[in-house]
Amino acid sequence: MRGAVPRLSLTLLAAESGARLCAIIHYLIRGQLGWFGLTIACLVPGYAAQLLSVLWFRADGHAPSCWLLALHLLQLGLWKRYWDVLRAAAETGGDAGEVLAQLGDVCVLRLLEALLQTLPHLLLQAYVVVAVDPAGFIPGVSAGLSLLSLAWALVSYSYFTCLLKPGHLSPPAAVILCLLLWRTGMLGTRVLALVLFARLYSFWVFAVAGVHWLLMSFWLGAQQTDIVAQPCCWRLFNCLLGAVYIFCYINVRPGPSKSRVAMFYAVSTWNVLYSTWM
C-alpha cells in the first residue's frame, strides 16, 4: 500500500494539471478572457509550495541545480519528489526510514499546494459550471478532478501521520477508500453550498465565510496549539488554518479529536443555518 499512495498521488496530480490546462485553453479559444485570467491567477499561490520544496531540498543538503529550479519554476517540483519516492521505494523495498521521510515531505507539500492552488481553482470552476455555463464539459471535468485531487491530498496526509504513530501499521485499502469518500463528500457539499450561495446572494458569501473564518481562528487560538512557537507566527498559523476550516477539518494536535471534530461540525451547522436565514 505504501508504494500505491505516491503512484495514485502522481496520477491524480497529472490528471488535475491536464484538466486545468484544458480549461485554460478552453477559455482562451472561446474568448472568455475574464475566466481565463482568473484560472491563470489560481496558479500563482502554488508557488509557495514550490518555494518551500526548494528550501527543503537545500536544508537536506541538496544544492538546487538549474534543472531543479527550472522544474519548480514550471511547478513540477512535486512531480520530481513523487518520482524520487517511487525510485527509493523500488530500491529499498519501501521499508527504509528515508523513504518515509521523503513521503512525508511530499505529502505535506502536496497538501499545501492543494489548499493554496487546487481549492481556489475548484471554487472558480464550480461557480462557472453552476452560474455561468451549466453545459460546460471541460470546466466540469476540471472541477471534478480538482475535488478528487484535493480530497486525496488530505487522505494521503492522514495516511502519513498514521504511519508516524508508534506501533501503527499501514491502513488497509478499505480504510483509505472510506477516508477518500468522506473527504470528497465533505468538500463537495461545502463547495457546492458556497457556490450556490454566491450565485443567489453574490458578495454576501464573503460575509458568511468571514464569520466562519473568525470563529474558527478564535477557536484555534483558544486551543493553544503548540505547533508554532513564535507568537506572531502562531497567530498567522491560526488565521490560515481558520480559513482552511471553512471547507474541511484538519487535526493539528495529538491525542483524541472527537470533541474538536464535534465542535467543528457544530459551527459548520450553525453557519449553514445562518446562511439560510440571510
N, C-alpha and C positions, 0 to 999 in steps of 0.2 A: 504493500500500500504506500510505503514511503516514496517509492520511485514513481508511482502513479500520480501523486499530488503535483509535483513540478511539471510533469508531462501535460496533465489536464490544464494546469495554470497557463502554461505556454500556449496551448492550443486555443484557450479562450481569449488570451491576450491578442493572439494573431487574428482571431475572428472578429474581435471587437475593433481592432485597429483597421482591418479591412473594411468593415461596415462603416466606420467613421469616415474613411477616405471616400467611400462611395457616396455618403451623404454630402460631403463637401463638393464633390464633382456634380452631384445631382442639383444642388442649389446653384452652382455656378452656371451650369448649362441652361437651367430654367430662368436665369436672370434674377433670382431671389437673393440679391446681394446682402440684404439685412440678415437673413438666416445664415447665409454663407459666412459673413463676418463674425456672427455670434458663435457659430460652430468652430471657426478657427480660434476665437478667443478662449474657448473652453480648453484648448491645448496648452495654453500658457501656464496655468498653475501646476501642470505636471512636471515642469522643470524643477520644482522644489525637490521632488523625489530623485530626479536625475542628479541634481547638485549634491544631495545627501549621499547618493551612491558613490559619486566621485570622491567625496570626503572620506567615506568609509573604506574605499579602496586604498587611499593614501594612509589612513590610520592603520590598516592591516599590513602596511609595508610594501604595497604595490604602487610604484611611481606611475601616475597616469600618463600613458603614452598619447601621442597624437591620434592614433587609431581609437584608443579607448575614449578620448574626449570627443572624437567625431561621432562615435556610437551614441554617447549620451546627448550630444547636441541634436541628433536625429531622434532622440527619445527611444533608443534601442538598448539603453544600458541594462534594463531589467531582463531583456531577452538574453543578453550575454550572461547575466547572473544565473538565470534558469539553465542555460546551456552548461555553465560551469558545475552546477549542482548535479545535472544528469551525468556529466562526464565523470565527476568524482564518485558518484554513486555506482557507476559501472565499474570503476577501477577498484573500489574498496568493498563492494557488495552492499553499500548503503548503511553500514553499521558504524562507521567512524564518526567520532565527535566533530571532526572538521566539516563533514557533510551536514550534520545537524546545525552547526553554526552558520554555514552558508545558506541553508534552507531558511533559518530564522531571519537572516538579513534580508533575503529577497521577499519573504512573506510580509515583513514589516514595511519594506519599501513599496511593495505592491499595494498594500492596504492604504498607505499614504497617497499613492498615486490615484488609486480608485476613488478615494474620498475627495481629492482635490480636482481630479480631471474627469473621471468617469461619471461621477454623480451629477455635476453640472450639465454634462452632455446628455445624460439620461433625462434630466428635467426639461431641457430645451427640446429634445426630440419628442418627448411625450407631449409637451404642450403643442408642438407643431401638428402631431397626429390628432390630438383631441380638438383643438380650437381652430386650426388653420387648414389642414389638408387631411381629413379623415381617411381618404383613399390613398394616402402616400405610403407606398410599399417600402421604399428604401428607408425613410425616417422611422417607420415602424420596426423594421428589422434591426436597424441600428439601436433603437431604444431597447428592444428585447435582448439583444446581445450585451448591451451595456448593463442592463439589470442583472443578467445571469453572471456576468463577469464580476460585478460589484459584490453580489451575494457570495460568489466563490472566493473572492479575496477575503471576506470576513470569515468564511469557513476555514480556509487554509491558515489564517492567523490563529483561529481557535485550535486547529489541529496542531500547530507548532507549540502553542502554550500548553497543550495537553502532554506533548512529548517531553516538555521540560520538567513536569512534575515527577518527583521521585517515585519509582515503582509503577508508573503508568505506562501501559503498552500502547502501541499504535491502535487508534479506534478502528473498529471494523467498518466495512464499506456501507453497511446499513445505517450506522450512526452518522457517517458523513453525508449520506443521502438525505436523512431526516433533517440534519442541520441545514443543508442546502435548500430544502423545501421550505423550512421555517424562515430562513433569511430572505429567500425570494418572495415569499408571500408577505412578509412584514414590510419589506422595502417597496414592493409593488403597490400595496394598498396605501402606504404613506405618500408615495409619489403621485398616484392617481388622485388621492384626496386633495393634495395641494394643487395639482394641475386643474382639476375641476373647480376648485375654489377660486383659482386665479382667473379662470375663464368667466366665472359669474360675477366676481367682485373686484377683478383687476388688482390694483395695488394694495387692497386691504389684506391680501395674503401675506404681505411683508409685516403687517401689524401682528397677525396671528403667529407667524413664525418667530417674530421678535419677542413676543411674550413668552413663548415656549423656550426660546433661547435663554432669556434672562432667568426663568425658573430653573432650568437645568444647570446653568452656570452657578447660581447661588447654591443649589443643592449639592453640586460637586464640591464647592468651597466648604460647605458645612461638613462634608465627609472627611476633610483634612487628608486628602490623598498625598502620599509622600513620594510620588514618582519624581517630581521636580523639587529640588531643594531651595533654589533661589526664589524669594517672594515674587519678584516681577514675572519671572518665567512661570512660576506656579499659577499666577492669576491668568497669564496668557494661555497656558495649557488648559485651564478650566473653561475659559471662554471658547477656545477652539473645540474642545470636546463637547461643550454645551451645544454648539452648532451641529455637531455630528448627531447628538441625541435627538434632534428634530426628526431624524429618519430611523435610527436604529440604536440599540443598546450595545455598548462595548464594556466589558468588565475590566477595569483598570486596577482593581485591588485584589489581593489574595484573600482566600477564605470563602465561605458560603456567600452566595449573592442572591438568595431567594428574596430577601426583604428589599434589596435595591432594585431588582427586576420588577417586583410588585409596585414599588413606588414609581418607577419609570412608566409602567403601563397605566397607573392611576393618573399621572399627569398627562399622558397622551390621551386618555379617555376624556379628561376634563377639557383638553384642547379641542377635541372633536366636538364636544357639546358646546363649547364657547363659539366655535366657528359656525355651527348650525344656528345658534341664537343670533349671531350677527347677520 
